[in-house]
Amino acid sequence: MSKPSDLVQGTLDLLLLKILGLEPLNGWTISQRLKQVSGDVLQVSDGSLYPALHKLEQEGWIAAEWRPSENNRRAKFYSLTRPGRKQLEREAANWTRLSNAITHVVRLEEA
């Protein structure tokens, strides 16, 4: 299983922005969605998730509000802001460029 420390620097931010770009979610649901969408390959601990969410909120890329969760408990829901959408576009473009470059190197044939 990959852990955030195994991911390329900054990848967690990109993943969180992308997930929150689809719909507002609370922290537990974000974690579960990441695990589900990645086929159980990517998991993020609370110790990595919540500091990352806090950082994104400080940057103004996500907003948070307290409201009832599905099980009627109070939970903090995070949503993407307009500056967050622009940041998501930038980070997705950078990821595409980086992953294409890595793919080219990995596919090199031995001489």
DRENVEXMAR-438537 format. One record per residue (C-alpha): x, y, z. Coordinates in Angstrom, 1 decimal. Example, Ala and Ser with C-alpha at 12.3 -4.5 7.8 and 13.67 -1.06 7.14 Angstrom:
<rs>
- u v w
- 12.3 -4.5 7.8 .
- 13.7 -1.1 7.1 .
</rs>
This chain:
<rs>
- u v w
- 0.0 0.0 0.0 .
- 1.3 3.5 -0.8 .
- 1.5 6.0 1.9 .
- 1.7 9.7 1.4 .
- 5.4 9.6 2.1 .
- 5.7 7.2 -0.9 .
- 3.9 9.7 -3.2 .
- 5.6 12.4 -5.2 .
- 5.9 15.6 -3.2 .
- 2.7 17.6 -3.6 .
- 0.6 14.7 -5.0 .
- -1.6 14.6 -1.9 .
- -2.7 18.2 -2.5 .
- -3.6 17.4 -6.1 .
- -5.6 14.3 -5.0 .
- -7.5 16.2 -2.4 .
- -8.3 19.1 -4.7 .
- -9.5 16.7 -7.3 .
- -11.8 14.8 -4.9 .
- -13.2 18.0 -3.5 .
- -13.7 19.4 -7.0 .
- -16.4 16.8 -7.4 .
- -18.4 17.5 -4.3 .
- -18.0 18.8 -0.7 .
- -17.0 16.0 1.7 .
- -15.9 15.5 5.3 .
- -12.4 14.2 6.1 .
- -13.5 10.6 6.7 .
- -15.3 10.4 3.4 .
- -12.4 12.0 1.6 .
- -10.1 9.2 3.0 .
- -12.6 6.5 2.0 .
- -13.1 8.0 -1.5 .
- -9.4 8.1 -2.2 .
- -9.0 4.5 -1.1 .
- -12.0 3.4 -3.2 .
- -11.2 5.3 -6.4 .
- -7.6 4.1 -6.3 .
- -8.6 0.4 -5.9 .
- -7.3 0.3 -2.3 .
- -3.8 1.3 -3.5 .
- -3.8 4.8 -2.0 .
- -4.6 5.3 1.7 .
- -4.0 8.4 3.7 .
- -3.7 8.5 7.5 .
- -5.5 11.1 9.6 .
- -2.0 12.4 10.6 .
- -1.4 13.3 6.9 .
- -4.9 14.1 5.8 .
- -5.9 16.7 8.3 .
- -2.7 18.8 8.1 .
- -3.0 18.7 4.3 .
- -6.6 19.9 4.5 .
- -5.7 22.6 6.9 .
- -2.9 23.8 4.6 .
- -5.2 23.9 1.6 .
- -7.7 25.8 3.7 .
- -5.0 28.3 4.8 .
- -4.0 28.8 1.1 .
- -7.7 29.6 0.3 .
- -8.0 26.7 -2.1 .
- -10.7 25.0 0.0 .
- -13.4 26.2 2.4 .
- -14.7 24.4 5.4 .
- -18.1 24.4 7.3 .
- -19.6 22.4 10.1 .
- -22.8 20.5 9.2 .
- -24.4 17.1 9.9 .
- -22.9 14.1 8.3 .
- -24.8 11.1 6.9 .
- -25.0 9.5 10.3 .
- -26.3 12.9 11.8 .
- -23.0 13.7 13.6 .
- -21.5 17.1 13.3 .
- -18.6 17.0 10.8 .
- -16.4 19.5 9.0 .
- -17.2 19.5 5.2 .
- -14.6 20.8 2.8 .
- -15.3 22.3 -0.6 .
- -13.2 23.6 -3.4 .
- -13.1 27.4 -3.8 .
- -12.7 29.3 -7.1 .
- -8.9 29.8 -6.5 .
- -8.8 26.1 -5.6 .
- -10.2 25.3 -9.1 .
- -7.5 27.3 -10.7 .
- -4.8 25.6 -8.5 .
- -6.3 22.2 -9.4 .
- -5.9 23.0 -13.1 .
- -2.3 24.1 -12.5 .
- -1.4 21.0 -10.4 .
- -3.2 18.6 -12.9 .
- -1.2 20.1 -15.8 .
- 2.1 19.8 -13.8 .
- 1.2 16.2 -12.9 .
- 0.5 15.3 -16.5 .
- 3.8 16.9 -17.6 .
- 5.8 15.1 -14.9 .
- 4.1 11.7 -15.3 .
- 4.6 11.8 -19.1 .
- 8.3 12.6 -18.6 .
- 8.7 9.7 -16.0 .
- 6.8 7.3 -18.4 .
- 9.3 8.2 -21.2 .
- 12.2 7.4 -19.0 .
- 10.7 4.1 -17.6 .
- 10.0 2.9 -21.2 .
- 13.6 3.4 -22.4 .
- 14.9 0.2 -24.0 .
- 18.2 -1.2 -22.9 .
- 21.0 -0.9 -25.5 .
</rs>
